[in-house]
Amino acid sequence: MSSAKRKTKPSVLRVFRNLALAAVISSASYAAILSRVDPPVTWTQAQSWARGFGLSRDYVSLDEISGHAKLAVIAAEDQKLLDHAGFDWRSIAQALRHNEQSPGSIRGGSTISQQVAKNVFLWQGRTLLRKGLEAYFTVLIELFWTKERILEVYLNVAEMGPGIFGIEAASRRYFGKPAKLLTKKEAALIAACLPNPKKRSPAAPSRHVRAKARWILAQMEVAGPAGAL
């Protein structure tokens, strides 16, 4: 092997190593910045606008959101939010078993932290690449963000209807009021639509949505008083 060839291989490896290091540093720095700064337009929001659904969003602080809304999404999406370090391994295992046994009925096991990682940093989809990156960004936000910040960002970026992102935009669209004034029932109806917000509406809930909202209300009573966070 010539000296030129011997030098080429280490050089290529060094380039990849430097690129990987730069990616880690830049992504970690961005995650740290977003612990205090509202996220810009996300991939999902941009796609919604490009596909003609529009883009309605209005970021608000956690103090400007009804305690009922905070409790409703925790009850519906991630009851162990305050206890886990980003992943609820038991829920993930249960979801995997369910999906293997019922491939036509996909169940998710993602925590609110994982959903924030996906919604803020990535795109929608179920590829291994996307799931791997989701896990990486979940670790970052659990490292740099408080649980309150994770919940705040989730409530501001989650899609809650066609072109509707965040609890403030959803509250004004469906109930004509700011998110701070949402009642228990209204908050539960919004949370009940989160698995499929493009096909479910809190303003005109189907029987399934009403049943899910009743379940969420029951879970809220068990979880504790509104405004715990």
Secondary structure, 3 states (H helix, E strand, C coil): CCHHHHHHHHHHHHHHHHHHHHHHHHHHHHHHHCCCCCCCCCHHHHHHHHCCCCCEECCCCHHHCCHHHHHHHHHHHCCCCCCCCCCCHHHHHHHHHHHHHCCCCCCCCCCHHHHHHHHHHCCCCCCHHHHHHHHHHHHHHHHHCCHHHHHHHHHHHCEEECCEECHHHHHHHHHCCCHHHCCHHHHHHHHHCCCCCCCCCCCCCCHHHHHHHHHHHHHHHHHCCCCCC
